[in-house]
């Protein structure tokens, strides 16, 4: 039986949001592994993608596998015998942090759509508050994956000098039109589900169809066409796996796979939280900090060393966006290592191709 290993940081109240409004009595959840050194100089912070919790790996308190189990632990690439590892659940996520499903102290009701507009800068500021509360003035390393990589860029921009080295994993300095288009369709699928009811759903009336379609769209873009071809080709379902009474029902294995994936996800994430974090990902744009130029924005980030990893099959955060980050950090004075992987798994490769990502991340951390 697993127990809850989360800690909570109470945000300053009011907690002002980038796009206006404020939260009162808000908090973020986080978990830690390893031991903080006496000099407090071995802290490594992980900022997550859109849907993961703070439970990045197992611990004595919570032995259930975490979302990056193969990457973090004693003797692993992110070695908890050396590093004090912190993983913060994003502000706006329903995995323990204040989010649209949380109770608004002003009304005693869930925020729902009265939750203030959320920016990844808010996610970054909340995470920085949690780190500071542990007495850590400077992180030895900040790791950002996917959406968390954008939050990490915001963290370093907004809190100069708070990060010594950085690992950027499959992310972007701004969302490109393709990524915005996909997320727009995901949000539309949720909003058009009658059960969504303008954000006022409950467990008995839950927008399962909308969440299911949103998740399927996500999964399609998280992997590459090469992987879909290799895994499923055009294999059809057996007769007993099909429901021929449903017009245009599932006929191919890939359809059935997506359905199973979606059904496992739909009830595990709050739909309004999904909408808010999805839109925050669209809004983030480092060029805002550089008069419209990505490179000028990145020039404001000063770290000693950085590792930037991307994968050639990623259609959501293409390799050229990783190159932009690497070039920008290098121009700003960092010693940068750029790793372009050919993993067939697309954007999700950092969760799947552990061998190659471990080699890059473990190698980098071994040199700092």
VMD Tcl script that draws the C-alpha trace (Angstrom):
set ca {
  {0.00 0.00 0.00}
  {1.45 3.34 -1.02}
  {1.27 6.45 1.11}
  {1.24 10.10 0.07}
  {4.79 11.49 -0.08}
  {3.73 15.00 -1.05}
  {4.73 18.13 0.83}
  {2.93 21.44 0.37}
  {4.22 24.97 0.06}
  {1.71 27.66 1.01}
  {2.07 30.47 -1.54}
  {2.18 34.07 -0.30}
  {-1.35 35.41 -0.11}
  {-2.33 37.14 -2.30}
  {-0.31 35.39 -5.01}
  {-0.40 37.78 -7.97}
  {-0.82 36.25 -11.43}
  {0.95 37.49 -14.57}
  {-2.22 38.14 -16.54}
  {-4.11 39.79 -13.68}
  {-5.98 38.56 -10.64}
  {-4.58 36.80 -7.62}
  {-4.96 33.60 -5.62}
  {-5.57 33.59 -1.88}
  {-4.52 30.70 0.36}
  {-3.03 28.83 -2.60}
  {-0.37 26.10 -2.46}
  {1.74 23.81 -4.61}
  {2.52 20.15 -3.98}
  {6.03 18.75 -4.30}
  {8.03 15.63 -3.48}
  {11.71 15.24 -2.64}
  {14.31 12.46 -2.78}
  {17.87 12.30 -1.48}
  {19.38 14.61 1.09}
  {20.10 18.34 0.93}
  {23.80 18.99 1.59}
  {24.91 21.21 4.47}
  {25.92 23.86 1.93}
  {22.50 23.48 0.22}
  {24.29 23.30 -3.12}
  {23.09 19.92 -4.47}
  {19.43 20.69 -5.21}
  {18.00 19.60 -8.57}
  {14.48 20.75 -9.48}
  {12.28 19.00 -12.04}
  {9.40 20.86 -13.70}
  {6.90 18.56 -15.40}
  {4.85 18.33 -18.56}
  {1.15 19.18 -18.56}
  {-0.32 16.12 -16.86}
  {2.27 14.50 -14.52}
  {2.17 14.80 -10.75}
  {5.05 15.55 -8.37}
  {5.57 11.78 -8.00}
  {8.49 11.49 -10.43}
  {9.91 8.35 -8.81}
  {9.25 5.96 -5.94}
  {10.37 6.52 -2.35}
  {10.13 4.78 1.00}
  {7.00 6.77 1.82}
  {5.38 6.13 -1.57}
  {6.87 3.05 -3.25}
  {4.55 3.22 -6.27}
  {6.43 3.83 -9.56}
  {6.74 7.47 -10.59}
  {6.37 8.92 -14.08}
  {10.20 9.07 -14.54}
  {10.99 6.00 -12.42}
  {13.78 4.71 -14.66}
  {15.59 8.08 -14.66}
  {15.71 9.02 -10.95}
  {17.08 7.08 -8.00}
  {20.27 5.75 -6.39}
  {22.85 5.13 -9.11}
  {20.48 6.22 -11.92}
  {21.06 9.11 -14.35}
  {19.62 11.56 -11.81}
  {21.39 9.99 -8.84}
  {19.60 10.58 -5.54}
  {22.75 9.53 -3.67}
  {24.31 12.75 -4.97}
  {21.40 15.09 -5.70}
  {18.58 16.40 -3.54}
  {15.82 16.06 -6.11}
  {12.63 18.14 -5.95}
  {9.67 17.73 -8.30}
  {6.97 20.40 -8.09}
  {3.43 19.85 -9.33}
  {2.49 22.83 -11.50}
  {0.24 25.51 -10.12}
  {-3.08 24.92 -11.92}
  {-2.67 21.12 -11.91}
  {-5.11 19.02 -9.91}
  {-2.40 16.73 -8.51}
  {-2.24 18.55 -5.16}
  {-1.63 22.15 -6.24}
  {-4.26 24.89 -6.27}
  {-6.21 24.60 -9.53}
  {-9.65 25.33 -11.01}
  {-11.07 22.35 -9.07}
  {-9.84 23.79 -5.75}
  {-12.17 25.61 -3.37}
  {-12.14 29.39 -3.73}
  {-11.95 30.68 -0.13}
  {-14.01 33.73 -1.15}
  {-17.05 31.63 -2.14}
  {-16.60 28.20 -0.56}
  {-17.20 26.73 -4.04}
  {-14.72 25.36 -6.59}
  {-13.10 28.08 -8.70}
  {-14.00 26.41 -11.98}
  {-13.78 29.16 -14.64}
  {-13.38 31.94 -12.06}
  {-9.79 30.73 -11.57}
  {-7.52 33.57 -12.77}
  {-5.90 33.26 -16.17}
  {-2.84 31.04 -15.75}
  {0.59 31.68 -17.29}
  {3.66 29.47 -17.15}
  {5.36 32.41 -15.43}
  {2.93 31.79 -12.53}
  {3.91 28.10 -12.54}
  {7.58 29.16 -12.41}
  {7.07 31.68 -9.59}
  {5.16 29.15 -7.49}
  {7.91 26.55 -7.98}
  {10.57 29.12 -7.07}
  {8.67 29.87 -3.87}
  {8.67 26.19 -2.93}
  {12.42 25.89 -3.57}
  {13.18 29.07 -1.59}
  {11.11 27.78 1.34}
  {13.62 24.91 1.66}
  {16.44 27.41 2.18}
  {17.86 26.87 -1.32}
  {19.17 30.09 -2.87}
  {20.58 28.50 -6.02}
  {19.67 25.24 -7.72}
  {22.59 23.11 -8.84}
  {20.44 22.10 -11.80}
  {16.98 22.88 -13.16}
  {15.44 20.18 -15.38}
  {12.41 21.02 -17.51}
  {10.50 18.47 -19.61}
  {8.02 19.44 -22.34}
  {5.71 22.14 -20.88}
  {8.02 22.10 -17.85}
  {10.89 23.15 -20.10}
  {8.99 26.34 -20.94}
  {8.24 26.85 -17.23}
  {11.98 26.35 -16.59}
  {12.89 29.09 -19.08}
  {10.44 31.40 -17.28}
  {11.97 30.40 -13.91}
  {15.48 31.36 -15.04}
  {14.29 34.60 -16.66}
  {12.28 35.75 -13.64}
  {14.80 34.68 -11.01}
  {18.32 35.56 -12.27}
  {21.11 33.78 -10.43}
  {18.81 31.13 -8.98}
  {20.03 28.33 -11.28}
  {23.62 27.16 -11.89}
  {23.03 24.62 -14.69}
  {20.05 23.66 -16.84}
  {18.77 20.56 -18.65}
  {16.18 21.32 -21.32}
  {14.22 18.26 -22.48}
  {11.97 18.23 -25.59}
  {10.63 21.75 -25.14}
  {10.36 25.13 -26.90}
  {10.98 28.85 -26.39}
  {7.43 29.49 -27.68}
  {4.58 27.39 -29.03}
  {4.54 27.00 -32.81}
  {1.27 27.15 -34.81}
  {1.05 23.35 -35.13}
  {1.23 22.84 -31.35}
  {-1.28 25.65 -30.76}
  {-3.62 24.15 -33.37}
  {-3.55 20.71 -31.73}
  {-4.13 22.12 -28.24}
  {-6.94 24.29 -29.62}
  {-8.69 21.16 -30.94}
  {-8.15 19.41 -27.60}
  {-9.78 22.29 -25.75}
  {-12.61 22.46 -28.27}
  {-13.34 18.75 -27.78}
  {-13.71 19.34 -24.03}
  {-15.73 22.56 -24.39}
  {-18.15 21.02 -26.89}
  {-18.92 18.05 -24.66}
  {-22.42 18.90 -23.27}
  {-21.33 17.45 -19.91}
  {-18.62 20.10 -19.62}
  {-21.46 22.57 -18.99}
  {-19.32 25.72 -19.12}
  {-16.99 24.23 -16.53}
  {-19.75 23.22 -14.11}
  {-19.50 19.41 -14.29}
  {-19.34 16.91 -11.45}
  {-18.50 13.22 -11.08}
  {-21.99 12.21 -12.18}
  {-21.91 14.54 -15.20}
  {-18.32 14.43 -16.43}
  {-17.11 15.40 -19.93}
  {-15.65 11.95 -20.63}
  {-16.11 12.10 -24.40}
  {-14.38 15.46 -24.69}
  {-11.51 14.40 -22.44}
  {-11.17 11.14 -24.39}
  {-10.87 12.92 -27.75}
  {-8.45 15.47 -26.26}
  {-6.25 12.68 -24.93}
  {-6.31 10.77 -28.24}
  {-5.22 13.90 -30.11}
  {-2.43 14.31 -27.58}
  {-1.21 10.73 -27.83}
  {-1.17 10.93 -31.64}
  {1.13 13.96 -31.48}
  {3.29 12.66 -28.61}
  {4.46 9.75 -30.77}
  {5.72 9.72 -34.37}
  {4.21 8.30 -37.57}
  {7.24 6.03 -37.73}
  {6.30 4.47 -34.42}
  {2.61 4.11 -35.32}
  {3.62 2.32 -38.52}
  {6.02 0.03 -36.69}
  {3.60 -0.86 -33.90}
  {0.31 -1.21 -35.71}
  {0.78 -1.10 -39.49}
  {-2.75 -1.66 -40.89}
  {-3.62 -4.57 -38.61}
  {-7.35 -4.98 -38.16}
  {-9.16 -6.00 -35.01}
  {-10.42 -9.57 -34.70}
  {-14.16 -10.03 -35.20}
  {-14.77 -10.48 -31.44}
  {-12.95 -7.21 -30.71}
  {-15.21 -5.21 -33.02}
  {-18.71 -3.97 -32.35}
  {-20.31 -4.09 -35.78}
  {-23.53 -2.56 -34.43}
  {-21.77 0.81 -34.11}
  {-21.71 2.67 -37.45}
  {-18.13 3.50 -38.40}
  {-16.88 1.81 -35.21}
  {-13.30 0.77 -34.47}
  {-11.84 -1.51 -37.10}
  {-8.05 -1.09 -36.75}
  {-5.77 -1.93 -33.85}
  {-4.47 1.62 -33.63}
  {-8.03 2.87 -32.96}
  {-8.47 0.38 -30.14}
  {-5.09 1.33 -28.66}
  {-6.02 5.02 -28.58}
  {-9.37 4.23 -26.97}
  {-7.74 2.19 -24.21}
  {-5.17 4.92 -23.59}
  {-7.87 7.59 -23.41}
  {-10.11 5.60 -21.07}
  {-7.24 5.17 -18.62}
  {-6.69 8.95 -18.62}
  {-10.10 10.64 -18.67}
  {-10.96 10.41 -14.97}
  {-7.42 11.01 -13.77}
  {-7.24 14.71 -14.70}
  {-9.57 17.62 -14.05}
  {-10.89 18.96 -17.39}
  {-10.78 22.64 -16.37}
  {-7.19 22.22 -15.15}
  {-6.39 20.68 -18.54}
  {-7.89 23.71 -20.31}
  {-5.96 26.22 -18.19}
  {-2.57 24.50 -18.49}
  {-3.08 23.88 -22.20}
  {-3.77 27.57 -22.83}
  {-0.82 28.60 -20.62}
  {1.42 26.50 -22.91}
  {0.11 28.40 -25.96}
  {0.68 31.78 -24.34}
  {4.28 31.28 -23.27}
  {6.66 33.18 -25.53}
  {10.23 33.98 -24.53}
  {10.40 36.61 -27.28}
  {8.20 38.81 -25.04}
  {11.36 39.31 -22.97}
  {13.43 40.24 -26.02}
  {11.37 42.81 -27.95}
  {9.90 40.13 -30.20}
  {13.11 38.15 -30.66}
  {13.55 34.63 -29.25}
  {17.34 34.97 -29.22}
  {17.17 38.34 -27.44}
  {14.83 36.83 -24.86}
  {17.15 33.88 -24.23}
  {20.08 36.30 -23.78}
  {18.62 37.24 -20.39}
  {19.16 33.70 -19.06}
  {22.54 33.19 -17.45}
  {23.63 29.70 -16.39}
  {27.10 28.16 -16.33}
  {26.30 25.03 -18.32}
  {23.30 23.63 -20.16}
  {22.26 20.40 -21.83}
  {19.60 20.73 -24.51}
  {18.02 17.48 -25.73}
  {15.59 17.07 -28.59}
  {14.40 14.25 -30.80}
  {14.20 14.32 -34.60}
  {10.74 12.70 -34.67}
  {9.08 15.25 -32.34}
  {6.32 17.05 -34.26}
  {5.01 18.97 -31.22}
  {8.32 20.54 -30.16}
  {10.49 20.18 -33.30}
  {14.25 19.82 -33.15}
  {14.82 23.31 -34.57}
  {13.20 24.73 -31.43}
  {15.73 22.87 -29.27}
  {18.47 24.33 -31.48}
  {17.09 27.84 -30.84}
  {17.32 27.27 -27.08}
  {20.86 25.88 -27.34}
  {22.03 28.80 -29.48}
  {20.40 31.37 -27.22}
  {21.86 29.98 -24.00}
  {25.29 29.72 -25.64}
  {25.11 33.33 -26.84}
  {24.23 34.33 -23.27}
  {27.47 32.77 -22.07}
  {26.60 29.20 -21.10}
  {28.69 26.19 -22.05}
  {26.05 24.26 -24.01}
  {25.84 20.62 -25.03}
  {23.22 19.92 -27.70}
  {21.98 16.35 -28.15}
  {19.74 15.43 -31.09}
  {18.35 11.91 -30.71}
  {16.78 9.77 -33.44}
  {14.36 7.96 -31.13}
  {11.29 6.76 -33.08}
  {8.94 7.59 -30.17}
  {8.54 11.29 -30.98}
  {7.82 13.80 -28.22}
  {7.28 11.07 -25.61}
  {10.79 9.67 -26.19}
  {12.04 11.16 -22.90}
  {9.58 8.89 -21.07}
  {10.30 5.82 -23.22}
  {13.82 5.88 -24.66}
  {15.35 5.85 -21.20}
  {18.67 4.40 -22.34}
  {19.58 7.30 -24.64}
  {18.14 10.03 -22.41}
  {19.87 8.50 -19.36}
  {23.20 8.52 -21.17}
  {22.84 12.19 -22.06}
  {21.43 13.37 -18.72}
  {23.64 11.18 -16.52}
  {26.70 12.14 -18.54}
  {25.97 15.85 -18.20}
  {25.27 15.64 -14.46}
  {28.45 13.65 -13.98}
  {30.45 16.57 -15.39}
  {29.00 19.40 -13.33}
}
mol new
graphics top color blue
foreach p $ca { graphics top sphere $p radius 0.5 }
foreach p [lrange $ca 0 end-1] q [lrange $ca 1 end] { graphics top cylinder $p $q radius 0.2 }
display resetview
